[in-house]
């Protein structure tokens, strides 16, 4: 990375070190705020909040100029309709509140305060990069955060967080380890944000495991309409050694597609440069929109957390969507956020079922999770079980219990499995240089 100066949005609180939250079990003293911004009860799902009703919340950004995940709360809606149509969970109806965090720290805090005010028993299957804003209210009220998207370090450090995947660290480490086998010079193009600052460390841990030199770190804004300059810089680095095939790795969330528009034009003089990225930055709809087999993604390796969307282990989710989402086009079965929400609700349902006829509250849900409950997700992840200090505590991720990734490849315009099964990135992440 060059020594050029650049502006950073200091309101992004993700992945700052050190982050070590402490849990306060007493009820939160919540400051008054506008709690209704972006929040609401899912239509057709909510009922009166009584003793036989379980209230949860799912939040994600929507209609912003950066990453949007509207399919996550939409999937939560479909899930609730499904379980309620079948009698609820242990005979209790599931009430879902949804909230739009607008990719904004104040709105994220408002969502969390609304969750406290509504006495939710958990926040489930959600996406937000503002963990420093939403965790304090949740921790003050003892509300567990089950199945965040894995964007921020706090999701892997807070005792109230129960992640279902290895987040960006596992994806980047897995991609780096794979590309080390076949790439010459590598350029990583990532957001110029605090959330993006952790990416090179994790990506380089994978490259190093494969005996490769670190990637060139190229910063790019995540809210612009074109990326000609970072695309050209990345290509310059990737082609620095004419005897090797270089690789460019954009990891810009849903701005990756915008980057690839600029990259396609700049790449005309460098046809041999390859690309790789992580799921969440690219899915099948993005590949289709960029030309399918003729897209710049053809031949690219892409790491994900879960099996490809065509895998039969997703059949139940697809059936629920078809029957209970009523054609909601916000829900894409290949979207990693939608898949994470499904797995998070699968875990939450297992927790509530383990309580039998006992009380369902934030305390009892949290206690069940902390007691070592083992949760099966039907093969979509390894068996999930959270302990206070797991294997990756030494590198700052004590709550990470699933560091598995899958390797996928774009072949003839289709995103397919590059190899069977999962690859566990635990040992690679243990060796990450986090100094």
For each residue, the residues with C-beta under 8 A, 3 or more apart:
1: 216 217 218 219
2:
3:
4:
5:
6: 192 219
7: 192
8: 12 192 193 194
9: 12 193 194
10: 194
11: 105
12: 8 9 105 129 130 193 194 195
13: 16 105 130 131 132 133 152 154 194
14: 129 130 131 132 151 152 153 154 193 194 195 198
15: 19 152 153 194 195 197 198
16: 13 19 132 153 194
17: 153 396 434
18: 396
19: 15 16 131 132 153 154 157 158 396
20: 157
21: 135 139 154 157 158 159 160
22: 139 159
23: 139 142 159 160
24: 139 140 142
25: 142 363
26: 140
27: 140 141
28: 116 137 140 141
29: 140
30: 33 113 116 117 137 140
31: 113
32:
33: 30 109 110 113
34: 37 110
35: 39 110 113 114 117
36: 39 40 114
37: 34 100 102 107 110
38: 59 99 100 101 102 107 110 111
39: 35 36 57 59 97 98 99 100 110 111 114
40: 36 97 98 99
41: 45 46 95 96 97 98
42: 45 46 73 76 77 80 96 97 98
43: 46 77
44: 77 81
45: 41 42 77 80 81 84 94 95 96
46: 41 42 43 95 96 97
47: 50 53 93 95
48: 53
49: 53 55 95 118 119
50: 47 53
51:
52: 88 91 92 93
53: 47 48 49 50 92 93 94 95
54: 88 89 92 93 94 95 121 352 360
55: 49 95 96 97 118 119 120 121
56: 76 94 95 96 97 120 121 122 123 124 348
57: 39 96 97 98 99 111 114 115 118 120 122 123 124 126
58: 72 73 76 96 97 98 99 123 124 125 126 341
59: 38 39 73 98 99 100 101 108 111 123 126 127 128 134
60: 68 69 70 72 73 100 101 126 127 128 337
61: 64 66 67 68 69 100 101 102 103 127 128
62: 68 69 70 73 100 102
63: 68 70 100 102
64: 61 67 68 102 103
65: 223
66: 61 103 222 223 253 254 255
67: 61 64 103 127 222 253 254 255
68: 60 61 62 63 64 103 254
69: 60 61 62 72 127 149 335 337
70: 60 62 63 73 74 330
71: 74 75 330 331 332 335 337 338 341
72: 58 60 69 75 76 125 126 127 337 338 340 341
73: 42 58 59 60 62 70 76 77 96 98 99 341
74: 70 71 77 78 325 328 330 331 338
75: 71 72 78 79 125 321 325 331 338 341 342
76: 42 56 58 72 73 79 80 96 98 124 125 341 345
77: 42 43 44 45 73 74 80 81 96 98 325 328
78: 74 75 81 82 320 321 324 325 328 331
79: 75 76 82 83 94 96 320 324 341 342 345
80: 42 45 76 77 83 84 94 95 96
81: 44 45 77 78 84 85 324
82: 78 79 85 86 320 323 324
83: 79 80 86 87 88 89 94 349
84: 45 80 81 87 88 93 94
85: 81 82 324
86: 82 83
87: 83 84 91
88: 52 54 83 84 91 92 93 94
89: 54 83 92 94 349 352 353
90: 352 353 355 356 357
91: 52 87 88
92: 52 53 54 88 89 352 360
93: 47 52 53 54 84 88
94: 45 53 54 56 79 80 83 84 88 89
95: 41 45 46 47 49 53 54 55 56 80
96: 41 42 45 46 55 56 57 58 73 76 77 79 80
97: 39 40 41 42 46 55 56 57 58 114 115 118 120
98: 39 40 41 42 57 58 59 73 76 77
99: 38 39 40 57 58 59 73 110 111 114 115
100: 37 38 39 59 60 61 62 63 107 111
101: 38 59 60 61 104 107 108 111 127 128 130 134
102: 37 38 61 62 63 64 107
103: 61 64 66 67 68 129
104: 101 107 108 130
105: 11 12 13 108 109 130 132 133
106: 109 110 133
107: 37 38 100 101 102 104 110 111
108: 59 101 104 105 111 112 128 130 133 134
109: 33 105 106 112 113 130 133 134 136 137
110: 33 34 35 37 38 39 99 106 107 113 114
111: 38 39 57 59 99 100 101 107 108 114 115 128 134
112: 108 109 115 116 123 133 134 135 136 137 138
113: 30 31 33 35 109 110 116 117 137
114: 35 36 39 57 97 99 110 111 117 118
115: 57 97 99 111 112 118 120 123 137 138 141 143
116: 28 30 112 113 119 120 137 138 140 141 143
117: 30 35 113 114
118: 49 55 57 97 114 115
119: 49 55 116 362
120: 55 56 57 97 115 116 123 143 362
121: 54 55 56 143 144 360 361 362 364 365
122: 56 57 143 144 145 146 348 362 365
123: 56 57 58 59 112 115 120 126 134 138 143 144 145 146
124: 56 57 58 76 146 147 341 344 345 348
125: 58 72 75 76 146 147 340 341 342 343 344 345
126: 57 58 59 60 72 123 145 147 148 149 341 344
127: 59 60 61 67 69 72 101 148 149 151 337 340
128: 59 60 61 101 108 111 131 133 134 148 149 151
129: 12 14 103 151 152 193 195
130: 12 13 14 101 104 105 108 109 133 134
131: 13 14 19 128 134 135 151 152 153 154 155 158
132: 13 14 16 19 105 135 136 154
133: 13 105 106 108 109 112 128 130 136
134: 59 101 108 109 111 112 123 128 130 131 137 138 145
135: 21 112 131 132 138 139 145 154 158 160 161
136: 109 112 132 133 139 140
137: 28 30 109 112 113 115 116 134 140 141
138: 112 115 116 123 134 135 141 143 144 145 160
139: 21 22 23 24 135 136 142 143 158 160
140: 24 26 27 28 29 30 116 136 137
141: 27 28 115 116 137 138 362
142: 23 24 25 139 160 362 363 366
143: 115 116 120 121 122 123 138 139 160 362
144: 121 122 123 138 160 161 162 362 365 366 369
145: 122 123 126 134 135 138 148 155 158 160 161 162
146: 122 123 124 125 162 164 344 347 348 351 369
147: 124 125 126 162 163 164 340 341 343 344 345 347 348
148: 126 127 128 145 151 152 155 161 163
149: 69 126 127 128 155 167 280 336 337 340
150: 155 156 163 165 166 167 168 169 170 305 340
151: 14 127 128 129 131 148 155 167 168 195
152: 13 14 15 129 131 148 155 195
153: 14 15 16 17 19 131 156 157 198 396 397
154: 13 14 19 21 131 132 135 157 158 161
155: 131 145 148 149 150 151 152 158 161 163 167 399
156: 150 153 161 163 167 169 392 396 397 398 399 400
157: 19 20 21 153 154 161 396 397 398 399
158: 19 21 131 135 139 145 154 155 161 399
159: 21 22 23 388 399
160: 21 23 135 138 139 142 143 144 145 366
161: 135 144 145 148 154 155 156 157 158 399
162: 144 145 146 147 347 369 386 399
163: 147 148 150 155 156 166 167 399 400 401 402
164: 146 147 340 343 344 347 377 381 384 402
165: 150 170 305 306 340 343 381 402
166: 150 163 169 170 171 305 400 402 403 404 405 425 429
167: 149 150 151 155 156 163 170 171 400
168: 150 151 171 172 198 199 202 251 278
169: 150 156 166 172 173 198 202 397 400 403 425 429 432
170: 150 165 166 167 173 174 202 303 305 400 402 403 404 405 425 429
171: 166 167 168 174 175 278 279 280 303 304 305 405
172: 168 169 175 176 199 202 203 206 251 278 303
173: 169 170 176 177 202 203 205 206 209 405 425 428 429 432
174: 170 171 177 178 206 303 405 407 423 425 428
175: 171 172 178 179 203 206 249 276 277 278 301 302 303
176: 172 173 179 180 202 203 204 205 206 207 208 209 210 212 215
177: 173 174 180 206 207 209 210 423 425 428
178: 174 175 181 182 206 210 276 301 303 407
179: 175 176 182 183 186 206 207 210 212 247 249 276 301
180: 176 177 183 206 207 208 209 210 211 212
181: 178 210
182: 178 179 245 247 274
183: 179 180 186 212 244 245 246 247 274 276
184: 238 241 243 244 245 246 247
185: 213 216 237 238 239 240 241 244 246 247
186: 179 183 207 212 213 215 216 238 246 247 248 249
187: 215 216 218 233 234 235 237 238 246 247 248 249
188: 199 200 203 215 216 217 218 249 251
189: 218 220 227 230 231 234 248 249 250 251 252 259
190: 196 199 200 217 218 219 220 250 251 252
191: 195 196 219 220 221 222 251 252 253 255
192: 6 7 8 196 219 220 221 222
193: 8 9 12 14 129 196 197 222
194: 8 9 10 12 13 14 15 16 197
195: 12 14 15 129 151 152 191 198
196: 190 191 192 193 199 219 222 251
197: 15 193 194 200
198: 14 15 153 168 169 195 201 202
199: 168 172 188 190 196 202 203 251
200: 188 190 197 203 204 214 215 217
201: 198 204 205 432 433 434
202: 168 169 170 172 173 176 198 199 205 206 429 432
203: 172 173 175 176 188 199 200 206 207 215 249 251
204: 176 200 201 207 208 214 215 432 433
205: 173 176 201 202 208 209 428 429 431 432 433
206: 172 173 174 175 176 177 178 179 180 202 203 209 210 425 428
207: 176 177 179 180 186 203 204 210 212 213 214 215
208: 176 180 204 205 211 212 214 431 433
209: 173 176 177 180 205 206 428 431
210: 176 177 178 179 180 181 206 207
211: 180 208
212: 176 179 180 183 186 207 208
213: 185 186 207
214: 200 204 207 208
215: 176 186 187 188 200 203 204 207 249
216: 1 185 186 187 188 234 237
217: 1 188 190 200
218: 1 187 188 189 190 230 233 234 237
219: 1 6 190 191 192 196 230
220: 189 190 191 192 224 227 230 252 259
221: 191 192 224
222: 66 67 191 192 193 196 252 253 255
223: 65 66 255
224: 220 221 227 255 258
225: 258
226: 258 261 262
227: 189 220 224 230 231 258 259 261 262 263
228: 231 232 262 265 266
229: 232 233
230: 189 218 219 220 227 233 234 259 262
231: 189 227 228 234 235 248 259 262 263 265 266 267
232: 228 229 235 236 266
233: 187 218 229 230 236 237
234: 187 189 216 218 230 231 237 238 248 263
235: 187 231 232 238 239 248 263 266 267 270 273
236: 232 233 239 240
237: 185 187 216 218 233 234 240 246
238: 184 185 186 187 234 235 246 247 248 270 273
239: 185 235 236 242 246 270 273
240: 185 236 237 246
241: 184 185 244 246
242: 239
243: 184
244: 183 184 185 241
245: 182 183 184 272 273 274
246: 183 184 185 186 187 237 238 239 240 241 272 273 274
247: 179 182 183 184 185 186 187 238 273 274 275 276
248: 186 187 189 231 234 235 238 263 273 274 275
249: 175 179 186 187 188 189 203 215 275 276 277
250: 189 190 256 259 260 263 275 277 281
251: 168 172 188 189 190 191 196 199 203 256 277 278 281
252: 189 190 191 220 222 255 256 258 259 281
253: 66 67 191 222 256 280 281
254: 66 67 68 257 281
255: 66 67 191 222 223 224 252 258 259
256: 250 251 252 253 259 260 277 281 282 286
257: 254 260 261 282 286 289 290
258: 224 225 226 227 252 255 261 262
259: 189 220 227 230 231 250 252 255 256 262 263
260: 250 256 257 263 264 275 290 295 296 297
261: 226 227 257 258 264 265
262: 226 227 228 230 231 258 259 265 266
263: 227 231 234 235 248 250 259 260 266 267 275 296
264: 260 261 267 268 290 296
265: 228 231 261 262 268
266: 228 231 232 235 262 263 269 270
267: 231 235 263 264 270 271 273 296
268: 264 265 271
269: 266
270: 235 238 239 266 267 273
271: 267 268
272: 245 246
273: 235 238 239 245 246 247 248 267 270
274: 182 183 245 246 247 248 299 300
275: 247 248 249 250 260 263 296 297 300
276: 175 178 179 183 247 249 300 301 302
277: 175 249 250 251 256 281 282 297 300 302
278: 168 171 172 175 251 281 282 302 303 304
279: 171 282 283 302 303 304 305 336 408
280: 149 171 253 283 336 337
281: 250 251 252 253 254 256 277 278
282: 256 257 277 278 279 286 287 297 300 302 415
283: 279 280 286 287 332 334 335 336 415
284: 287 288 309 334 414 415
285: 288 289 332 334
286: 256 257 282 283 289 290 297
287: 282 283 284 290 292 295 297 410 413 414 415
288: 284 285 292 413
289: 257 285 286
290: 257 260 264 286 287 295 296 297
291: 294 295 296 413
292: 287 288 295 413
293: 298 412 413
294: 291 298 413
295: 260 287 290 291 292 298 410 413
296: 260 263 264 267 275 290 291 300
297: 260 275 277 282 286 287 290 300 302 410
298: 293 294 295 410 411 412 413
299: 274 409 410 411
300: 274 275 276 277 282 296 297 409 410
301: 175 178 179 276 407 408 409 418
302: 175 276 277 278 279 282 297 407 408 409 410 415
303: 170 171 172 174 175 178 278 279 405 406 407 408
304: 171 278 279 308 336 405 406 408
305: 150 165 166 170 171 279 336 339 340 381 402 404 405 406
306: 165 336 339 343 380 381 406
307: 311 313 314 379 380 406 417
308: 304 311 406 408 415 416 417
309: 284 314 333 334 339 415
310: 314 416
311: 307 308 314 417
312: 315
313: 307 378 379 380
314: 307 309 310 311 317 318 333 339 380
315: 312 318 319
316: 319 320 378
317: 314 320 321 333 339 342
318: 314 315 321 322 333
319: 315 316 322 323
320: 78 79 82 316 317 323 324 325
321: 75 78 317 318 324 325 328 331 333
322: 318 319 325
323: 82 319 320
324: 78 79 81 82 85 320 321
325: 74 75 77 78 320 321 322 328 331
326:
327:
328: 74 77 78 321 325 331
329:
330: 70 71 74
331: 71 74 75 78 321 325 328 335 338
332: 71 283 285 335 338
333: 309 314 317 318 321 338 339
334: 283 284 285 309 338 415
335: 69 71 283 331 332 338 339
336: 149 279 280 283 304 305 306 339 340
337: 60 69 71 72 127 149 280 340 341
338: 71 72 74 75 331 332 333 334 335 341 342
339: 305 306 309 314 317 333 335 336 342 343 380
340: 72 125 127 147 149 150 164 165 305 336 337 343 344
341: 58 71 72 73 75 76 79 124 125 126 147 337 338 344 345
342: 75 79 125 317 338 339 345 346 380
343: 125 147 164 165 306 339 340 346 347 377 380 381
344: 124 125 126 146 147 164 340 341 347 348
345: 76 79 124 125 147 341 342 348 349
346: 342 343 349 350 375 377 378 380
347: 146 147 162 164 343 344 350 351 375 377 384
348: 56 122 124 146 147 344 345 351 352 365
349: 83 89 345 346 352 353
350: 346 347 353 354 373 375 376
351: 146 347 348 354 355 365 368 369 373 375
352: 54 89 90 92 348 349 355 360 365
353: 89 90 349 350 356
354: 350 351 368 373
355: 90 351 352 358 359 360 364 365 368
356: 90 353
357: 90
358: 355 364
359: 355 364
360: 54 92 121 352 355 364 365
361: 121 364 365
362: 119 120 121 122 141 142 143 144 365 366
363: 25 142 366 367
364: 121 355 358 359 360 361 367 368
365: 121 122 144 348 351 352 355 360 361 362 368 369
366: 142 144 160 362 363 369 370
367: 363 364 370 371
368: 351 354 355 364 365 371 373
369: 144 146 162 351 365 366 373 386
370: 366 367 386 388
371: 367 368
372: 385 386 387
373: 350 351 354 368 369 385
374: 383 384 385
375: 346 347 350 351 383 384 385
376: 350 383
377: 164 343 346 347 380 381 383 384
378: 313 316 346
379: 307 313
380: 306 307 313 314 339 342 343 346 377
381: 164 165 305 306 343 377 384 402 404
382: 402 404 422
383: 374 375 376 377
384: 164 347 374 375 377 381 401 402
385: 372 373 374 375 401
386: 162 369 370 372 390 399 401
387: 372 390 401
388: 159 370 398
389: 393 398
390: 386 387 393 397 398 399 400 401
391: 400 426 430
392: 156 395 396 397 398 400 403 426 429 430
393: 389 390 396 397 398
394: 430
395: 392 429 430 432 434
396: 17 18 19 153 156 157 392 393 434
397: 153 156 157 169 390 392 393 400 429
398: 156 157 388 389 390 392 393
399: 155 156 157 158 159 161 162 163 386 390
400: 156 163 166 167 169 170 390 391 392 397 403 429
401: 163 384 385 386 387 390
402: 163 164 165 166 170 305 381 382 384
403: 166 169 170 392 400 424 425 426 429
404: 166 170 305 381 382 422 423 424 425
405: 166 170 171 173 174 303 304 305 422 423 425
406: 303 304 305 306 307 308 417 421 422 423
407: 174 178 301 302 303 417 418 419 423
408: 279 301 302 303 304 308 415 416 417 418
409: 299 300 301 302 415 416 417 418
410: 287 295 297 298 299 300 302 413 414 415 416
411: 298 299 414 416
412: 293 298
413: 287 288 291 292 293 294 295 298 410
414: 284 287 410 411
415: 282 283 284 287 302 308 309 334 408 409 410
416: 308 310 408 409 410 411
417: 307 308 311 406 407 408 409 420
418: 301 407 408 409
419: 407
420: 417
421: 406
422: 382 404 405 406
423: 174 177 404 405 406 407
424: 403 404 427
425: 166 169 170 173 174 177 206 403 404 405 428 429
426: 391 392 403 429 430
427: 424 430 431
428: 173 174 177 205 206 209 425 431 432
429: 166 169 170 173 202 205 392 395 397 400 403 425 426 432
430: 391 392 394 395 426 427
431: 205 208 209 427 428
432: 169 173 201 202 204 205 395 428 429
433: 201 204 205 208
434: 17 201 395 396
435:
